[in-house]
Amino acid sequence: MSDRVHLTGLVVEPGRHTYPQPELAEALRRRLEGLSGVDSIRQMVGFVYAHSTITQRHIERPLPELERRSDWYRIVNEATFDLARRALARLVEARGDPGSIDGLVVVSSSFAGFPSLGRRLQSALGIGLDAACYDLAGLGCAGPTHGLHLAHMLLGSGRRRVAMVCADALATHGESRVHHGPPSMSQLVAHCLASDGAAAVLVEREPSAPAVLSWGPAELRSRLWPDTLGENDFTASADGQPFISVGKGIRTRLRDELLPLLEGVDPASTLFHPGGAALMKILGEACPPLQPTLDVSSAVLRDHGNIGSASVLWVLDRALRQHLRLGPVLRLVALGPGIVSTMLSVSEVRGPASGAGDG
């Protein structure tokens, strides 16, 4: 048996409905109209949305449906499940028998309740009854680094084909809110970034198809920023309405907390999840050699918004399509709620994007 891990499938899946950012800004202004004390924040909507650099975002359910329904908890779960199922179905269709998948890792912050999202997907897609199924929740954009590392460990423990899917319905969650008062600036910033999307990958010990990438050892580094547990929220308000918020602490502490993690890394093969335009700018100014790969992240943000746990996999997909050289060590870097910095490093990378043939 090979001691390498082979990535033989990678698919990305947006929410079904795509809206231009100016249209979403106008929808929010309309919802706030007539409420007490909202004049100042309502005037900021256009400015904040325009400075997000995002041109469009994806929402699994159409806006009129979200505005008509009041069962937001159920809507978000439905949207998350549909996204995840669609991405996994595309992966399975391209890579053969779902019954041969003996490991499943599901990463989502927007699905809540049980049976788990993983168990539901296992049943819906016909993945083996004995497959090892793991659900990772509450990790936000840091989810895929943890998920890929877990998939790597499952292969090391004897599993042969492991699928991982990341799915978050952040926009469905945010757009489902009925406003009874003015949102905070932190909520407004998060609201303008949130998008729905999923990504799915298949990793194998013995490749059943030509590998997109393969690698040897893998290492996950994770660091919690001190005194930041309240910086990011994906929850419900006191009046029972869903909201998302992003604290300014990310921007003010990014250099001090994240740059030590990047010491000694190769900028050309380090990919970042695109948390926001301000974060990309700060990183680019602090470390100019990172700019070429930050441009890839910024392009994903511009074209799709922040799609949560799937984001860094969308960046990897675009980097592969652009034939960037990713190796011999590939690093995926993400920030999660908490705030936590994560970096997954995979070594001895081979494949089309590394400039070496897959072995």
NORWO-V321906 format. One record per helix or strand of 3 or more residues. SS is the DSSP state (a for helix, b for strand). FROM is the first residue (numbers start at 1). TO is the last residue. If there is no record, write none. Layout:
<<SS/FROM/TO> <SS/FROM/TO>>
//
This chain:
<<b/5/14> <b/17/20> <a/21/32> <a/39/51> <b/56/59> <a/63/68> <a/72/95> <a/98/100> <b/103/107> <a/117/125> <b/132/136> <a/140/156> <b/161/169> <a/170/175> <a/185/193> <b/196/204> <b/213/215> <b/218/224> <b/232/236> <b/242/246> <a/249/262> <a/267/269> <b/270/272> <a/277/286> <a/288/304> <a/308/321> <b/330/336> <b/340/346>>
//
